[in-house]
Amino acid sequence: MAPLVHWPEVMVSYDEYEKVIFSADAFGKFGDLDSKDNWTDEARRYYIGIVGKYGVQVQNLLKKLSSLEIDKILPLHGQILENDLNKYINLYDIWSSYKPEKRAVMLAYASIYGHTAKAAKVVADKLRKAGEEVILYDLIRSDRSECVAQAFACDRLVLASVTYNAELFPAMREFLDCLTERGFKNRTVAFIENGTWAPVSAKLMKEKLSACKNLNFIEETVKVRAALNADNDAEIENLVKALL
């Protein structure tokens, strides 16, 4: 039995003769059997979106599987897995223990007039020039499941949001809800906020993430008043240095 991976009644079966695991939702991915999509990207998106909250239960399943000789894994979703099964098992171990998959910065922004987006892109450019891998997402226009999956893949997250009616812009609020619902943890997080009169989005984003465990919040924050100005140059430099 493998309860909550991802349904309460999930059962995983092992065929001793063929050395095959029938893994139910575990090791599944989006796409059909003949899909040529990158397995890791689609499996990560599937795992984080569907199984992600149940890391403890997945770890329990991996412990049971560790004692078996396995030649093939047959999930309910996606293609048959064979050859170098350690690749898939190791990724599931990383995902279910909420460890970063790679050293990279994901920068997610929610902008109205483009000024918050510009600030995010300036930070992204400076990080890239410093040799960092940066993945940049416009939360209003990007696939939400892809954004959430990449936030779990990277070891650092930068959130940039405009203040909207003294609250968070809906796209950012919904994105943070997706992270907290899936047990986001063990990451470094930094903030860029924007607001003409009373920018409070950094404070609100941090409050949203307060339910998450073991997050390192960077104190340096970029505070944009409508549009970037010379006063933001030092803030951006300090933020970038803190992320390196």
LINBEL-V969501 format. One record per residue. N is the residue number from 0. SS is DSSP state (a for helix, b for strand, c for the rest). Layout:
n;ss
N;SS
N;SS
This chain:
n;ss
0;c
1;c
2;c
3;c
4;c
5;c
6;c
7;c
8;c
9;c
10;c
11;c
12;b
13;b
14;b
15;c
16;c
17;c
18;c
19;b
20;b
21;b
22;b
23;b
24;c
25;c
26;c
27;c
28;c
29;c
30;c
31;c
32;c
33;c
34;c
35;c
36;c
37;c
38;a
39;a
40;a
41;a
42;a
43;a
44;a
45;a
46;a
47;a
48;a
49;a
50;a
51;a
52;a
53;a
54;a
55;a
56;a
57;a
58;a
59;a
60;a
61;a
62;a
63;a
64;a
65;c
66;c
67;c
68;c
69;c
70;c
71;b
72;b
73;b
74;b
75;c
76;c
77;c
78;c
79;c
80;b
81;b
82;c
83;c
84;a
85;a
86;a
87;a
88;a
89;a
90;a
91;a
92;a
93;a
94;a
95;a
96;c
97;c
98;c
99;c
100;c
101;b
102;b
103;b
104;b
105;b
106;b
107;b
108;b
109;b
110;c
111;c
112;c
113;c
114;a
115;a
116;a
117;a
118;a
119;a
120;a
121;a
122;a
123;a
124;a
125;a
126;a
127;a
128;a
129;c
130;c
131;c
132;c
133;b
134;b
135;b
136;b
137;b
138;c
139;c
140;c
141;c
142;c
143;a
144;a
145;a
146;a
147;a
148;a
149;a
150;a
151;a
152;a
153;b
154;b
155;b
156;b
157;b
158;b
159;b
160;b
161;b
162;b
163;b
164;c
165;c
166;b
167;b
168;c
169;a
170;a
171;a
172;a
173;a
174;a
175;a
176;a
177;a
178;a
179;a
180;a
181;c
182;c
183;c
184;b
185;b
186;b
187;b
188;b
189;b
190;b
191;b
192;b
193;b
194;c
195;c
196;c
197;c
198;c
199;c
200;a
201;a
202;a
203;a
204;a
205;a
206;a
207;a
208;a
209;a
210;a
211;c
212;b
213;b
214;b
215;b
216;b
217;b
218;b
219;b
220;b
221;b
222;b
223;b
224;c
225;c
226;c
227;c
228;c
229;c
230;a
231;a
232;a
233;a
234;a
235;a
236;a
237;a
238;a
239;a
240;a
241;a
242;a
243;c
